[in-house]
Structures are given as structure tokens and as C-alpha cells.
């Protein structure tokens, strides 16, 4: 199941976690800054798969 969506009517067309308005980029930046997946899950009320999908998406897009 795809957890990242791009919709011009949501988040100005930025890739967001499906069913939310949370940009994948923000989750990824916070993760890279040292926050744990669990901290992100608690802050956003998301599950592990959603957080990991955002991180993976940004890693692929940014070739990291």
C-alpha cells in the first residue's frame, strides 16, 4: 500500500503521508536531525509504516 501521495489540492502538491497533510519532507528532516521513529510516531499520531514510508520516499527522491 502506498503511504505517500501527491495531490495539488493537499499540501500545495508536496508529497504527503496518505490521509494526512503531513509532508514527507518534514518527517524526513526531523528524522535526519536525530529524532527517532517512535518520537515521530507520537508527535504525528502515525504508525511505524507511515513514518518509514516518508523516510524511504525522501531517501529515494534525494538519492541518499
N, C-alpha and C positions, 0 to 999 in steps of 0.2 A: 504494500500500500504506500503510495506516495504521500509523504508528510509535508512536502514543500510545494506551495502553489504560487503562481504569478497571475495576478488579476489587476488590471489597470484601475479598477474601482476600489481596490483594497491596498492600503499602504503605498499609494502612488505608483503601483506597478512593481514595487520591490518584492523579491521573493520572501514570502511569509510562511510561517508554520500553519499548515492546513487547519481551518476552522478558527483561526485567531487572526489578530492584526499584528502579531509579533514578528518583526523582521528577523530572518535567519542571520543576517549580518550582525545584529546586536547581540544575539546569543553567542555567536562565534567570537566576537570581540571580547565579550566578558569571559568566555572560556579561555581564550588566549592570554587574558590578563591574570589568570590564575584561579578563577572561580571554578568550583567543582560542578560536576553534573548534578549532584544532589542539591547544591545551593541553587542552581538554576531551576531545577525542578520545583523546589519550594517557592522561589520568588515568582515564577510564572504560573504555577499550578498545572504543570505539564508532566507527562510521563517520560521515562528514560528514552524511549524510542523517538519521541518527538524532538528532544534535545539533541540526541545523537544524529538524527536526520539533518537538523540545521547545521551542525558542525561538519558533517560529511559533505553536505551540499557546498558549503563555503570552501572547504578544503579542495574540492574538485574544481570549483569555479576559479579559485585563486591559485591553482596548481601547487598546493603546499603538501 
